[in-house]
Each structure stands twice: as structure tokens, then as C-alpha cells.
Amino acid sequence: MKRQAKQVVAVPWVRRLVVDTGRASRRRHSVHGLFEVDVTKARQALRAHRRDTGEALSFTAFVVSCVARAVAADPAVQAYRDLRGREVIFPEVDVGLPIEVELDGVPFAFTHVLRDAGRRTVRELHDEIRAVRADPALSPSVRKQRWARAYLLVPAVLRTGLLGALHRFPGRQRAIAGTVGVTAVGMFAGGGGWGIAFQVHTLSIVVGGITVRPALCAGQLVDREWLQLTVSVDHDVVDGAPAARFVNRLRSLLTTADGLDELRTPDTELPDPLGSAWN
């Protein structure tokens, strides 16, 4: 049988940024938690809105809104420790969200920072995400390509050291990557599943897939939609109890479709499975 010729392609320059980030993230003492949350109400509200208006609002924007408001209730979970060992806690929640754009003809996910996301509506976050996808030049991160290329001229060992120490300069961390990281891997593949990403923030959330399976509601089995999430924290800064309280707040916001009130219609209201056990 005739062997096919192998294919050799050039590696895009931005891939080196990913490699550096992976090396730098190994310095963090990360703790990961994998859990599921019932997002049936939110999904029904978004589908009803699309049916009635023809507009598809972003589920990712809804999740980002819930994450930001859950963090805003206790900003200590997004604290950073500076060079003097002090914890710097920002009151605003700036969410770093990878958004796929095309650079030099190659798709690549640049981190766009959604500023003060905890005080913004789902609609506002949706509009900004869509605008950046349509025109990547609107994102400050993409506009800094020249600086990123210049950074790659620095020897690799120094680059890794700089990235590894970024979180010890909280102001720069916030300006470049935001205070919290959200990665929506579920948007690229169907079905369920969890993901664990590089830990470049004190608090990072990976939005995984969605599965449909039955749950007991009012004595009957009904299909519910379950979102898989991975929450990662830097254990040098955040302990288990604050992290658990954050997860409980996030679960409650997602389950009740908080922030989508104006989209709800009577037929989107369903009882929560197992009552308050999911709050």
C-alpha cells in the first residue's frame, strides 16, 4: 500500500504564548472542583427569547454574568498576593474570556477582558462578546499584538519567569488578563464533559458541556439540562470554605436563571429538582 506523504506546517507565533503560559502555570498550587448545575430554566428562557424575537442571546454571557456576580459577593476569592505578601482585593470583577479570532490566517483564542462584569447585564456582556468576535480589533488584547511579538524575542526562561510572577503584580495581572478567568470549552464541542485549564488566575472556571438527563420534580421524572463546570482556585490564596461558598452562590444564580428575569415567560417556570438541595 502506498504511504501518504506527511504534512509539515508552520507553527503560528501565538502558539508560543500558550506554551509559556502552560510552563508558568505549574508554579501555582491549584485545587480543582468538578460539579454540575441544573440550567434548565436559563436554557428555556434563552430558547423562548429566540423563538419570540429571532435573537440568540449568548449562554456564555449568562454564565459570565453569574460568575462575576458570585465573585462580587465575596471579592476575596479573586485576591492576589503582591511582592510584600499582602493580599490585594479588587472590588470590581474583570473576567478574562478567551475569544477565538483569526490572526495571520490562523484561528487563535485571545483573552478579552470584560471589565466590571459583576455590575453589567447579560445583554451588555452579550453585545461586547459579539462585537469582539465580529471585529477583533475592538479588543485591547488583540491590539497589543506588537507587544506580544516583542515579548517573544525575550529568552524563553525569562518569559516563563515573567509570566509566573505576573500574579505577584496584581495591577498588571488585572490589566492584562483580568481578575477571574472563564473558559467556555463547551461552545466548541457538543455533549457533556469537564475540562481543566491552565491556572493563570486565582479563580478560574471552565464551562464544559451540557447533558440532558431526568431528575425527580414534584414526584415525577422530567428531563433537565445539566451544565458541567470546573472551578479551580489557587490554594495559596483561597481556602476551601470561601471556595465552597462561591460555588454555592454560583450554583444558585445559574439554577434560578438569575439575570434573565426579563426573558422569562410563564411556560419557562419549572420546579427545582430536590427543592433547596440545589441552592
C-alpha positions as CSV (number, residue, x, y, z in Angstrom):
1,M,0.0,0.0,0.0
2,K,1.4,3.4,-1.0
3,R,2.2,5.6,2.0
4,Q,0.8,9.1,2.1
5,A,3.3,11.9,2.3
6,K,3.4,13.6,5.7
7,Q,2.3,17.1,6.1
8,V,4.6,19.8,7.7
9,V,3.0,23.1,8.6
10,A,4.4,26.2,10.3
11,V,3.5,26.8,13.9
12,P,1.9,30.2,14.4
13,W,3.8,32.6,16.6
14,V,0.9,32.9,19.1
15,R,1.3,29.2,20.0
16,R,4.4,30.1,21.9
17,L,2.3,32.2,24.2
18,V,0.3,29.1,25.1
19,V,3.5,27.1,25.8
20,D,4.8,29.9,28.1
21,T,1.5,30.0,29.9
22,G,1.5,26.3,30.5
23,R,5.0,26.4,31.9
24,A,4.3,29.3,34.2
25,S,1.0,27.8,35.5
26,R,2.9,24.9,37.0
27,R,4.1,27.2,39.8
28,R,0.6,27.5,41.2
29,H,-0.8,25.2,43.9
30,S,-4.2,24.7,42.3
31,V,-7.2,22.8,43.7
32,H,-9.9,21.8,41.2
33,G,-13.5,21.0,41.8
34,L,-15.8,19.4,39.2
35,F,-19.6,19.8,39.6
36,E,-22.9,20.0,37.7
37,V,-25.7,22.5,37.9
38,D,-29.2,22.5,36.6
39,V,-29.5,25.2,33.9
40,T,-32.9,24.2,32.6
41,K,-34.6,27.5,33.4
42,A,-31.9,29.5,31.8
43,R,-31.8,27.4,28.7
44,Q,-35.6,27.6,28.3
45,A,-35.6,31.3,28.8
46,L,-33.0,31.8,26.1
47,R,-34.8,29.5,23.7
48,A,-38.1,31.3,24.4
49,H,-36.4,34.6,23.7
50,R,-35.0,33.3,20.4
51,R,-38.4,31.9,19.4
52,D,-40.2,35.2,20.2
53,T,-37.6,37.7,18.8
54,G,-35.3,35.7,16.5
55,E,-32.3,36.8,18.5
56,A,-29.9,34.2,20.0
57,L,-28.6,35.6,23.3
58,S,-25.2,34.1,24.4
59,F,-25.4,31.4,27.0
60,T,-21.7,32.2,27.7
61,A,-22.6,35.8,28.5
62,F,-25.2,34.5,31.0
63,V,-22.6,32.2,32.7
64,V,-20.0,35.0,32.8
65,S,-22.6,37.3,34.4
66,C,-23.4,34.7,37.1
67,V,-19.7,34.1,37.8
68,A,-19.0,37.8,38.1
69,R,-21.9,38.4,40.5
70,A,-21.0,35.4,42.6
71,V,-17.4,36.7,42.9
72,A,-18.7,40.3,43.7
73,A,-20.5,38.9,46.7
74,D,-17.1,38.0,48.2
75,P,-14.2,39.6,46.2
76,A,-11.6,37.9,48.4
77,V,-11.9,34.8,46.1
78,Q,-10.2,36.8,43.4
79,A,-7.4,38.2,45.6
80,Y,-3.8,38.4,44.6
81,R,-0.7,38.4,46.8
82,D,1.8,41.1,46.0
83,L,5.6,41.0,46.4
84,R,5.3,42.1,50.0
85,G,3.0,39.3,50.9
86,R,-0.1,41.4,51.1
87,E,-3.4,40.4,49.6
88,V,-4.8,42.8,47.1
89,I,-8.6,42.5,46.7
90,F,-10.2,44.4,43.8
91,P,-13.9,45.4,44.2
92,E,-14.6,45.1,40.5
93,V,-14.7,41.7,38.8
94,D,-12.8,41.8,35.5
95,V,-13.4,38.5,33.6
96,G,-10.8,37.2,31.2
97,L,-12.6,35.3,28.5
98,P,-10.8,33.6,25.6
99,I,-12.4,34.6,22.3
100,E,-11.4,32.9,19.1
101,V,-10.2,35.3,16.4
102,E,-8.1,34.9,13.2
103,L,-4.5,36.0,13.3
104,D,-2.3,35.7,10.2
105,G,-4.9,33.3,8.8
106,V,-4.9,31.0,11.8
107,P,-7.7,30.7,14.4
108,F,-6.4,31.6,17.9
109,A,-8.1,32.3,21.3
110,F,-7.0,35.7,22.6
111,T,-8.1,36.6,26.1
112,H,-10.5,39.6,26.1
113,V,-11.3,41.2,29.4
114,L,-14.9,42.0,30.2
115,R,-14.5,44.9,32.7
116,D,-16.6,45.2,35.8
117,A,-18.7,42.3,34.7
118,G,-20.4,42.0,38.1
119,R,-22.3,45.2,37.6
120,R,-23.3,44.6,33.9
121,T,-26.3,42.9,32.4
122,V,-26.3,39.8,30.4
123,R,-27.3,41.9,27.4
124,E,-24.3,44.2,27.8
125,L,-21.9,41.3,28.1
126,H,-23.5,39.5,25.1
127,D,-23.2,42.7,23.0
128,E,-19.5,43.1,23.8
129,I,-18.6,39.5,23.2
130,R,-20.4,39.5,19.8
131,A,-18.8,42.8,18.9
132,V,-15.3,41.5,19.6
133,R,-15.9,38.3,17.6
134,A,-17.1,40.4,14.7
135,D,-14.2,42.8,14.9
136,P,-11.3,41.5,17.0
137,A,-9.5,44.9,16.7
138,L,-12.0,46.2,19.3
139,S,-10.3,44.1,22.0
140,P,-7.2,45.8,23.6
141,S,-5.7,42.3,23.8
142,V,-5.7,41.9,20.1
143,R,-4.5,45.4,19.6
144,K,-1.4,44.5,21.6
145,Q,0.0,42.1,19.0
146,R,3.1,44.2,18.5
147,W,3.9,44.0,22.2
148,A,3.3,40.2,22.2
149,R,5.7,39.7,19.3
150,A,8.3,41.8,21.1
151,Y,7.8,39.8,24.3
152,L,8.6,36.6,22.3
153,L,12.0,38.0,21.5
154,V,12.9,37.5,25.2
155,P,14.7,34.2,26.0
156,A,12.2,31.5,27.0
157,V,13.4,31.1,30.5
158,L,12.9,34.8,31.2
159,R,9.5,34.8,29.6
160,T,8.3,31.9,31.8
161,G,9.7,33.7,34.9
162,L,7.8,36.9,33.9
163,L,4.5,35.1,33.4
164,G,5.0,33.1,36.5
165,A,5.4,36.3,38.6
166,L,2.6,38.2,36.9
167,H,0.1,37.4,39.7
168,R,2.5,39.0,42.2
169,F,1.9,42.3,40.4
170,P,-1.9,42.5,40.9
171,G,-2.4,45.7,39.0
172,R,-0.6,44.3,35.9
173,Q,-2.4,41.0,36.2
174,R,-5.8,42.8,36.2
175,A,-4.8,45.0,33.3
176,I,-3.5,42.1,31.1
177,A,-5.7,39.1,32.0
178,G,-8.4,40.3,34.3
179,T,-9.1,39.2,37.9
180,V,-11.0,36.0,37.1
181,G,-10.7,33.5,34.2
182,V,-13.7,31.9,32.4
183,T,-13.0,29.4,29.6
184,A,-16.0,28.2,27.6
185,V,-14.8,25.0,26.1
186,G,-18.3,23.6,25.8
187,M,-19.0,26.0,22.9
188,F,-16.6,24.1,20.7
189,A,-18.0,20.6,21.1
190,G,-21.4,19.0,21.7
191,G,-22.3,16.8,24.6
192,G,-21.1,16.7,28.2
193,G,-17.7,16.8,29.8
194,W,-15.4,18.7,32.1
195,G,-12.1,20.5,31.3
196,I,-9.1,21.6,33.4
197,A,-7.3,24.6,32.0
198,F,-4.1,26.4,32.8
199,Q,-4.3,28.2,36.2
200,V,-3.4,31.8,35.4
201,H,-5.9,33.5,37.8
202,T,-6.6,33.0,41.5
203,L,-10.0,31.8,40.4
204,S,-10.7,30.1,37.1
205,I,-13.9,28.5,35.8
206,V,-14.0,26.1,32.8
207,V,-17.5,25.9,31.3
208,G,-17.9,22.4,29.9
209,G,-20.7,20.6,28.1
210,I,-24.4,20.2,28.7
211,T,-26.1,16.8,29.2
212,V,-29.8,16.1,29.4
213,R,-31.0,13.5,31.9
214,P,-34.0,13.1,34.1
215,A,-34.4,14.3,37.7
216,L,-37.2,13.9,40.2
217,C,-39.5,17.0,40.2
218,A,-42.8,17.0,42.2
219,G,-42.8,13.3,42.3
220,Q,-42.2,12.9,38.5
221,L,-39.1,12.3,36.4
222,V,-38.6,15.1,33.9
223,D,-35.7,15.8,31.6
224,R,-33.3,18.5,32.9
225,E,-30.3,20.2,31.4
226,W,-27.1,19.9,33.4
227,L,-24.0,22.1,32.8
228,Q,-20.6,20.7,33.7
229,L,-18.3,23.2,35.4
230,T,-14.7,23.1,36.7
231,V,-13.8,25.6,39.4
232,S,-10.1,26.0,40.1
233,V,-8.6,28.1,42.9
234,D,-5.0,29.0,43.9
235,H,-4.9,27.4,47.3
236,D,-2.1,29.8,48.4
237,V,-4.7,32.5,48.4
238,V,-8.2,30.9,48.7
239,D,-9.1,28.2,51.2
240,G,-11.8,25.6,50.8
241,A,-14.6,27.3,52.8
242,P,-14.6,30.5,50.7
243,A,-14.4,28.5,47.5
244,A,-17.3,26.3,48.6
245,R,-19.4,29.4,49.4
246,F,-18.6,30.8,46.0
247,V,-19.7,27.6,44.3
248,N,-23.0,27.6,46.2
249,R,-23.6,31.2,45.1
250,L,-22.8,30.4,41.5
251,R,-25.0,27.3,41.6
252,S,-27.9,29.3,42.9
253,L,-27.6,32.0,40.3
254,L,-27.3,29.6,37.4
255,T,-30.1,27.3,38.6
256,T,-32.6,30.2,39.1
257,A,-31.6,31.9,35.7
258,D,-30.8,35.0,37.7
259,G,-30.3,37.9,35.3
260,L,-32.7,36.6,32.7
261,D,-35.8,37.7,34.5
262,E,-36.9,39.9,31.6
263,L,-36.7,37.0,29.3
264,R,-38.9,34.6,31.3
265,T,-42.3,33.6,30.2
266,P,-44.8,31.5,32.3
267,D,-44.0,28.3,30.4
268,T,-40.3,28.6,31.3
269,E,-41.0,28.2,35.0
270,L,-40.3,24.7,36.3
271,P,-39.8,23.5,39.9
272,D,-36.2,23.0,41.1
273,P,-35.3,19.3,41.4
274,L,-35.0,18.1,45.0
275,G,-36.0,21.5,46.3
276,S,-33.5,23.6,48.2
277,A,-30.8,21.0,47.9
278,W,-29.6,22.7,44.7
279,N,-29.4,26.2,46.3
